[in-house]
Amino acid sequence: MNLNLQMNIPEQLGKYEIKEQVGRGSMGIVYKGYDPFADRDVAVKVALSENLNDKESGERYRKMFFNEAHTAGTLKHPNIVEILDAGADEEHCYIIMELIEGGNTLKTYCHPNKLLPFELVIEIIFKCAKALDYAHRNGVIHRDIKPTNILIDDNQDVKIADFSIAHIMTSDTTNTMPMGFVGSPRYMSPEQVQEDVITNQTDLFSLGIVMYELLTGKHPFPAESFSRLIHMIINEKHLTLSTHRSDVPEILEKIIHHALQKNPEKRYKMGLNFAADLSLAFDYLEQPQEDIEVQEKFNVIQSLEFFKEFPDSELWEIIRACIWQQFKAGSEIIVEGDIDDSFYIITSGEVDVYKDNALIGHLETGDCFGEMSYLSKAERTATITAKNNVDLMKINATLIEQASIECQLHFSRVFMQTLVKRLSATTAMYASRED
């Protein structure tokens, strides 16, 4: 039996010839079609007639269906399925999209026996994160990121599809608004399942779940019922990747942990931040001989109070821009009057601070010094001596200037906070002496 006739689909919709069915989803059936004017094959998504004809929900369904054309139609990105056209006649509503030949959805690779190499997973999620960053910066929240809505072809080209429940942010809605319970529960963020205010970070949480499934073939919140799933998403920490695979690099564990934070404020702020960590992870996997040493350095600086506001992507930048030094007790580290644009952060041990040969204070693990020469390129105003054996990060200003603007701003902010604290402490000291 002719499939088009069986589904009550004519051989032509508008100028587009209908060839064969290639997929089906909750919002419609996708056919391979042909555009004779452009001389190219296209994908034709046709609304389900039974939903259109429903007296109670038909109009709402029609609006949701064309919402995809409205939202995704504003986006032009190599990793987002392009919307080419849309139309309707007396019986059918349809959307014309670019056709992804020979492609599968990522669902194919979310099974333990079909897992992709780590590097390829990183590449796929990197492209998705960049695409979502583009969409978010253009005011579009997808709200239904899941493996079946991400296409991949034989050349590993990745395309995010199905913007049917996407939301376009306007000046009237600012950048957030409560949107109700929409999306696929298995891939919803805590704020989404609670029908709370959502932001672009909702999509990034969902992308984190997709990445988790691509790495393990398992869901991070294993639940036997809908109610249990919702409870776990809201209240329980996800299972670690190592629960399912012993060979998962620690850096991927950290990325997943960051993406699946319950609190959106602790999650990746933008898709670009997510992509930056993935890029660093790719470089990290490309240099396995340095894994142990580099990871140890990362763990050290991540534990320091100085870097508490820095995201992981910036910490990796800092590792590349610093020199690790050791000084024995009594050694001079910097000398008053010298000119140098480097600054230091103590990773272990203590140092004494001298001015005009007089001891004026001491610093300990997590403290910084030399920041004034970094900020002003002026002479050193004090001599710093190792009180005991000291480990230091020496950070060169020139190298920091090559880091991201966000990283540089974080340094400036921490330095200002440090200077304010030291000024307050000095003021308090002199006040006590006067008393």
N, C-alpha and C positions, 0 to 999 in steps of 0.2 A: 504493500500500500504506500502511496506517495505520502511522505512525512509532512510535507507542507499542507496537503489537503486534510490529513488526519488532525493537524493542529489548527485547522481553519486559517491558514496563512496563505495568501495569494502568491502567485509566482513573481509578483512585482509589487513593491511599495514605493509610491512616488516614482522617481526615476531609477530606483535600485532593484536589480534582479535578485531574487532569493534563490540560493542554491541548496544548502543543507544545514541542518542543525549541528552546532558545535558545542553548545553548552546550555545549562539551565540553572537559574538561581531563584531566590525568593521574589525578586522583583520582575523577572521576565525570562524569556527564552532568547538565546543568542544564536543567530544564523550567520553563515558565511554568505556574503552577498557580492554584487558586482556593480560598480559605478561606471556606466558606459561613457559618461562625459569626461571623467578623469582617467578612464581606462585603468582601473585598479580594483583589486578585491578589497572589500571592507567587512567589518563586523556590523550586523544589524541586530540590535536588541529590541525585542518586541514585548510590550506589556501583556501580562496575562489577561485574557478576555474575561475570565470568571471574576477577577478582582475589579476590573474596570466596570463591569456591569452590576456589581454589588450596590444595592440601593443605599445602604448605610455608610459604607466606607469607600465607595467608588471614586468620589471626587478627591478624597484625601490621598488615595492610592495614586491617582492621576498626577497630583501635585508632587508627590514623592518621586514618581517615575521621572518626570521632567526636571526635577531638582538636580539630577545628575548632569543633564545637559547644561543647566544654568550655572552650576558651580564649577564642574570640571571644564566646562567650555571656556572659562576665564583663564585656565592654566595651560601654559605651554612649557613642558619640561620633558627631557628625554626619558625620564623614568616614571612618567604618568601617561596612562592611555589617553590619546588625543581624541576629543570629541569633534566630529566633522560636521554633523548636521543633526537635525531632529525634525519630526513631522507627525502629522496625524490625519486620518481620514475618518469616515463615519464609523468604522469598526476597529481601527487599530491606532495605537500610539507607538512610535518607534524612535530610536536614537541610533545614529550612524557613528561608528567609531573606527579607529585604525584596527586592522586585523593583525593579530600576533600569530604568525604562521608557526606550526609545529611546537607550540608552547604548552607548558603545563602550569598548573598553579603550584605554589610552594607546598601545598598539602601533600603532594607526592613525596616530598623529602622530609616529612615530619614523622617518619616511622623508623624504629631502631635498626631495621635491616636495609634502609635506603638513605642513610645519613651522608651528607656531603662533607668534603674536607673542610677543616677549620678555616683555611684561607678563603675558600669560596663562600662560606657562610658569612664571614666578615665582609667580603666584597658585596654580597647581596644586601645585607642589612645596612652597609654604608650607603649604597645607592638609594635605598628606601629612606634612610634618615635625611639625606640631602634633598630628596624629592619632597618629603614632608616639611622640611625647613622652608623650601620654596613655597609650598602651599600655605603654610602658616603665616609667612611674611606677606602673603597676598590675601590674608584674611579668611582662609578656608581651613576648617577642622574636618577631617574625614569621618571620625566617630565609629568606623567599622573596620579597622585594620585587623586582618586575620590572614592566615595562609591562603585561603581560597580567593581572596581579593588581591593577591599579588601574583602576577604572571612572570614566567621565565622561559625563554626560548633556548634553542640548542647552542646559541652563542653567549649564553649567560646574560643576555640583555633582560633587565628587570623592569616591569611596569606595574604601578599601582593602579587598580581599577575599582569600579563600583563606588561612585560618589553619591549614590541615591539618597543617603541619609546625612550627607555632609551639610555643614552649616557655614554660611558666609557671614563673617563678622562685619558689622557696619559701625558707623560713628554713633548710631543710636544704641547699639548693644555694647559699646566699648570693646573690650577684648575678651570678655567672659560673660556667660549667662547660663542659668539653669536650663537644661535641655530635656529633662525627663529620661525615662528608661528606654533608651534606644541603642541599638547595636547588638553584638553577639555576646552573650553573657560570659563565655569562656575567655574572652579577650578584653573584657571591660576593666577599667581602672576602679579603685575604691570609690572615687567621687562619682563615677558614672553609675555604678550599681546602686548608689545611695541617692541618685537623682539630684546630686548637688551641682554646684557651679563647675563647669568644665573649661579647660583651656587646651592649648596645643599639647600640653604635657600628658593629656589623656591619650592622645595618639602614640606618644613615645612609650608610655606604659604598655600599650597593646603591642607595639613593635618589639618591646623587650620580651614579651611572652612568645611572639613568633620566633625570635632569635633563640630563646630557650628550647623550643620544640625542634628547631633545625639542628641544634647541637646535641640533643639527647633523645629525640623521638618521644618525649614525655611532656606532660603538662606540669608547670610549676606548682599548681594547686590541685593535687589529685583528690577528687571528690566523687562520691557515688550518687549524689543527689544535687538538685539545683540549690536547695537551701544551704546545704553544706558548702557548695562552691562559693556562694555569696558570702558566707561567714568567713571562709578562708581568705578570700580576696580582701575583705575589709580588715580582718583581725590577725591573720597568721602569716608568718614569714614564709616565703617560698622555699621549697627544697633546694639545696645547693646542687649545682651541676654535677659535682663529684658524687652525689648520691647515686647517679645513674652511670657516670663515666669516670674512671680513675685517671684518664689521660688528658682531661680538660685543663689547659693552661690557667694559672691563677689570674692572669690579666683578664681573661674572659669572664671568670667568676666575678671579678670586681665590676666589670661593665654591667653584667646582669643585675648585680646587687644595686647599682646606681639607678638603673632603668626601672626597677620594680619597687622602688620606695613607696610606702603607703602615702606619705605626705608629699604632695606635688612640689612643695618648696625644696625638698631634698632630692628631687628627681632631676634629670637633665632638663635644663631650662629651655633649650632649643634643639632642634634636630641637628644643627651644626655642631653643638657640643657633643652630642652622641656620635656623630660622624668623626669628629676629631679624635675621640678615644679609640674608635675602631681603626682609624688610620695608624695610630700609634701601636695598637695591638698587632696590626699586620706587619709593621716594621719589627716589632718585638719578636714575632714568630720567625721572621726572616733571619734573625741573628741569634740562634739558639745557644751558641757558645758563650754569649754574654747574659743569658737569662738569669742565672743565679745572682751574679754580682749586681746587675741592674735592678732586679726585684728587691734585693736587700736594701739598696739605696732608696728605692721608692717607699718601702715599708718604713724606713727611718724618717724620711721627711714628712710622710703622711701622718706620723704620730706626733709631730711637733706642733705646739700651739700656734707658732708663727704662721703655719700654712693651713689653718683650719678652714679658712674661707676660700681656698684655692680648689677648683675642681680637678679631677684626676688628669684631664688633658693638659692642664697647665703645669701640673707636677712633673709630667714627663718632659715638657719643654725645659723646665728648670734643671732637671737632671742632665740634660744635654748642654746646658749653659754654665755649669759649675765645675769646679775642681775640688776634689776631696783631699784635705790635708790633715796631717797629724803633727802636733807640737809636744815636746816633753816639758815637764814642769820647769819653770824658770825661763823659758824661751820667750824672746820678744816676737810678737806677731806683727804688730804695726808700731811705728815710731812717730811720736809727735813731730810735726813739721814736714814729714814726707808728703809727696804728692802721688796719689793713686786713686783710681776711680772704682776700685773693687770694694765690696762689702762682704761681711762674714756672718754666718749663722752657726751657733754652737750646737753640734749634734750630740756631744757628750763631754763632760768635764766642766771646769770653771776657769774664768780668767779674772785678773785684777786690772783695774783702770787707774792710770797715773796721769796727773797733769802737773807740769813743773816739778817733776820728781816726787810729788806728794800723792799718796794713795787716796783716791776719792770715791772708790766703789768697786764692786765686783759684779760679774755677770755669770749666768749658769746656762745649763742645757735649755735650748729653745730661744735664748736671747740672741739679738743681732748687734753688731757694732760696725762702724765704718760707713754707715748710711749717709752721713752728712757729706763725705767726700764723693759718694756716688751721686747725691742729689745736686751738689753745688760745684763739683770738680775743684774744691778748695783743699788747702793743706790739712793734714791730719791734726786734730785738736787735742789728741791724747795718745798716750802710749798704752798698748794692751799687752799684758804678759800672761803666759800660761800659769795658773795657780797650781794645777796638777796636769797630768797627761790629758790633752785636749784633742778632740776630733772636730774639724771644721768643714763647712761648705764655703768655699771662696767663689763668689759670683761676680763676674766681670760685667761692667756696665755696657760695654760694646755688644756683648753677646745677648744681654737682656733686651737691648734695643732692637734686636732681630726677632724677638719673641712677639706673640700676639699682643694687640693693644689691650685686650682684657687682662692678660697676665701682667703687663706693665702697670696698669691701673691698680691691680690688686697689691703690687709691691708698694706703690705710692701711698695707698690707703693704710697699709700696715705700718709703714714708716711714720706717717703722720700720727697714727695712734700711739706708736712707741714714743715719739717726741713729746706728745701731750702727757703721757704717763710719767716720763722722766722729768718734765718741767714741773708737774704737780708734786712729784717726790722731792725735788730740789726746793721748791717753795715751802713745803711742809717742814723740811729739815731746817731751813733758815728761820722759819717761824718759831720752831721749838727752841732754837738757840737764843732767840731774842727774849723768849719767856724765861 
